Amino acid sequence: MSQEREILSLIPHGLYLVGVRAESGTFLYTASWLTQASFDPCLIVTAVRRTHEGHDLIREARAFTVNLLPKGQLDLARVGFANPEDRLFQVRWKECPHTGAPVVLDSLAYLGCRLVRWIDGGDHDLAVAEVVGSERFAEGELLTIQDTPWTYS
């Protein structure tokens, strides 16, 4: 690992299940690159790998959900790496009333997001989205990469 990647791995990253529903399909995947970008309007930014199935679906749907995963729920985070056809069968979920995308009911909370800008990047592009709805399901702390045996660098 290069020194730059080693230093970047020190930045804390939460773990999320991102849900998207488009005409071409419904999908759920695990993500870790996300940050708040504005209070007014309430904006978030997430990085989506260009070769990832979620990339094209988010661009098509122009909306998605971010489901915040609770500390200690590594199995929930693993759902986003399972066989794509099985992912939604492994979680309890409902449709987001604002976006139609999957909301994971065993998450801490979710954010319903509408895409406002797409920024081409390197191997990941950036989705800038306005938070248009949310709901909290439980108290607790966010699961982070540092809580897992995984790295993403």
C-alpha positions as CSV (number, residue, x, y, z in Angstrom):
1,M,0.0,0.0,0.0
2,S,1.4,3.4,-0.9
3,Q,1.9,6.0,1.9
4,E,-0.9,8.1,0.5
5,R,-3.4,5.2,0.7
6,E,-2.2,4.2,4.2
7,I,-2.8,7.8,5.4
8,L,-6.1,8.0,3.6
9,S,-7.2,4.8,5.4
10,L,-6.9,6.7,8.7
11,I,-10.0,8.8,7.7
12,P,-13.0,7.3,9.4
13,H,-15.7,5.9,7.1
14,G,-19.2,4.9,8.1
15,L,-20.9,1.9,6.5
16,Y,-24.2,2.3,4.7
17,L,-26.5,0.3,2.6
18,V,-27.4,2.4,-0.4
19,G,-30.8,1.5,-2.0
20,V,-31.9,2.5,-5.5
21,R,-34.9,1.8,-7.6
22,A,-35.0,2.6,-11.3
23,E,-37.0,1.2,-14.2
24,S,-34.2,-1.2,-15.0
25,G,-34.1,-2.7,-11.4
26,T,-33.9,-2.4,-7.7
27,F,-30.5,-2.7,-6.0
28,L,-28.8,-2.5,-2.6
29,Y,-25.1,-2.1,-2.0
30,T,-22.7,-1.4,0.8
31,A,-20.9,2.0,0.6
32,S,-18.4,3.8,2.8
33,W,-17.6,7.1,1.0
34,L,-20.2,9.6,2.1
35,T,-20.2,13.0,3.7
36,Q,-22.5,15.9,4.4
37,A,-21.9,18.8,2.1
38,S,-24.4,21.5,3.1
39,F,-27.0,22.4,5.7
40,D,-29.2,24.6,3.5
41,P,-30.2,22.9,1.4
42,C,-29.3,19.6,3.2
43,L,-26.9,18.0,0.8
44,I,-24.7,14.8,0.9
45,V,-22.0,13.6,-1.4
46,T,-21.3,9.9,-2.0
47,A,-18.6,8.4,-4.3
48,V,-19.8,5.6,-6.6
49,R,-17.3,3.3,-8.4
50,R,-17.8,3.7,-12.2
51,T,-17.9,0.0,-12.8
52,H,-20.4,-0.6,-10.0
53,E,-24.0,-1.6,-10.9
54,G,-25.3,1.1,-8.5
55,H,-23.6,3.8,-10.6
56,D,-25.8,3.4,-13.6
57,L,-28.9,2.9,-11.5
58,I,-28.4,6.1,-9.5
59,R,-27.9,8.0,-12.7
60,E,-31.1,6.5,-14.2
61,A,-33.3,6.9,-11.1
62,R,-31.8,10.3,-10.0
63,A,-32.7,9.2,-6.4
64,F,-31.6,6.7,-3.8
65,T,-31.6,6.0,0.0
66,V,-28.7,5.9,2.4
67,N,-29.3,3.5,5.2
68,L,-27.0,4.1,8.2
69,L,-25.8,0.8,9.7
70,P,-25.6,0.2,13.5
71,K,-22.3,-0.7,15.2
72,G,-22.1,-4.4,15.8
73,Q,-24.2,-5.3,12.7
74,L,-21.4,-6.5,10.4
75,D,-23.8,-9.1,8.9
76,L,-26.1,-6.3,7.8
77,A,-23.2,-4.6,6.0
78,R,-22.3,-7.9,4.3
79,V,-25.7,-8.0,2.6
80,G,-24.4,-5.4,0.2
81,F,-21.7,-7.8,-1.0
82,A,-24.0,-10.8,-1.5
83,N,-25.3,-12.1,-4.7
84,P,-27.2,-9.1,-6.2
85,E,-30.4,-11.0,-6.8
86,D,-30.5,-12.1,-3.1
87,R,-29.8,-8.8,-1.3
88,L,-33.3,-7.6,-0.8
89,F,-34.4,-11.0,0.4
90,Q,-31.8,-10.8,3.2
91,V,-33.2,-7.6,4.9
92,R,-36.5,-6.3,6.1
93,W,-37.3,-3.2,4.0
94,K,-39.9,-0.9,2.7
95,E,-40.1,1.7,-0.1
96,C,-39.0,5.2,0.7
97,P,-42.1,7.4,0.3
98,H,-39.9,10.1,-1.3
99,T,-37.8,8.1,-3.8
100,G,-39.2,4.6,-4.0
101,A,-35.8,3.2,-3.2
102,P,-35.3,0.5,-0.5
103,V,-35.3,1.6,3.2
104,V,-33.6,-1.0,5.4
105,L,-35.8,-1.3,8.6
106,D,-32.9,-2.7,10.7
107,S,-30.7,0.3,10.1
108,L,-30.3,3.2,12.5
109,A,-31.9,5.6,10.1
110,Y,-32.2,6.4,6.5
111,L,-31.9,9.4,4.2
112,G,-34.0,9.7,1.1
113,C,-32.0,11.5,-1.5
114,R,-32.6,13.2,-4.9
115,L,-29.6,13.6,-7.2
116,V,-28.9,17.3,-7.9
117,R,-25.4,17.0,-9.5
118,W,-23.2,14.3,-10.9
119,I,-19.5,15.0,-10.9
120,D,-17.2,12.8,-13.0
121,G,-14.1,11.7,-11.0
122,G,-11.4,9.1,-11.4
123,D,-12.4,5.5,-10.7
124,H,-15.4,6.9,-8.7
125,D,-17.9,9.6,-9.6
126,L,-19.6,11.8,-7.1
127,A,-23.3,12.0,-6.6
128,V,-24.4,15.2,-4.9
129,A,-27.9,14.7,-3.5
130,E,-30.4,16.7,-1.6
131,V,-31.9,14.9,1.5
132,V,-35.7,15.0,0.9
133,G,-36.8,12.7,3.7
134,S,-35.5,10.7,6.6
135,E,-36.6,8.5,9.5
136,R,-34.8,7.2,12.6
137,F,-35.4,3.6,13.7
138,A,-33.0,3.1,16.6
139,E,-30.5,4.8,18.9
140,G,-26.9,3.8,18.6
141,E,-23.6,4.4,16.9
142,L,-22.7,4.1,13.3
143,L,-20.8,1.1,12.1
144,T,-17.5,2.1,10.5
145,I,-14.8,0.5,8.4
146,Q,-12.6,0.6,11.5
147,D,-15.1,-1.7,13.3
148,T,-14.6,-4.4,10.6
149,P,-11.8,-6.5,9.2
150,W,-12.2,-4.7,5.9
151,T,-10.3,-1.9,4.2
152,Y,-11.3,0.2,1.2
153,S,-8.2,1.9,-0.1
